[in-house]
Amino acid sequence: MAKRYGMVIDLRKCVGCRACQVACKVENFVPPGVFFNRVLLQERGKYPNARLEFVPVQCNHCANAACVKVCPTGATSQRAEDGIVTVDSKKCIGCRYCMMACPYRQRFYLQYNPPKKTYFPAGPTPYELMGQRLRPYIAGTVVKCDFCVAAGRLDKGLEPACVATCTAKARTFGDLNDAASEVSRLIVAKGAFQLLAEKGTDPSIYYIR
């Protein structure tokens, strides 16, 4: 059986430090204004028992991905070997159909070439210049999280950067098709749920509350 990589995020452990967000930026040389990982803040409960909750969100690598279905060029596709949804920038024509189809709003249109917009007014830092060489982004295309496939972490046997850097150990990564994996056991034992499950996309990221 082929693998299906996925993730479990324990909202009870997330402290909103945004280390995952920063690690993703660093590992993938993500240009300014784009966030493959975001940490949202929401209020739960009612006064006087209301509380704030941090909710990390990213591409859900859905098993029934709507973005894959609407892509007219095949730029967005799903890897048969592990279910990860990727974008081929050389095939992407920037129509943004996938952005409209994604119920999680986790795709981003790159309006500029990275050299034209940098993190500092003085111009690109050595880090940014290195990133432009190692992972060139193309203006007029859609970009998103790929579980650090392009960064080569999975090929090296490493977890995605957001998982590896989580100081609270709120994230667990693994094979959803392996009943003995930690992610599969957490889903069953903790009653983990999917965001917007009613959309029928069968996301590969689960949450524990």
RAHUQUI-V292050 format. One record per helix or strand of 3 or more residues. SS is the DSSP state (H for helix, E for strand). FROM is the first residue (numbers start at 0). TO is the last residue. If there is no record, write none. Layout:
# RAHUQUI-V292050
ss=SS from=FROM to=TO
ss=SS from=FROM to=TO
This chain:
# RAHUQUI-V292050
ss=E from=4 to=9
ss=H from=18 to=27
ss=E from=37 to=43
ss=E from=50 to=56
ss=H from=65 to=69
ss=E from=75 to=77
ss=E from=84 to=86
ss=H from=96 to=100
ss=E from=107 to=109
ss=H from=113 to=115
ss=H from=125 to=133
ss=E from=140 to=142
ss=H from=160 to=164
ss=E from=170 to=174
ss=H from=181 to=189
ss=H from=196 to=198
ss=E from=204 to=207
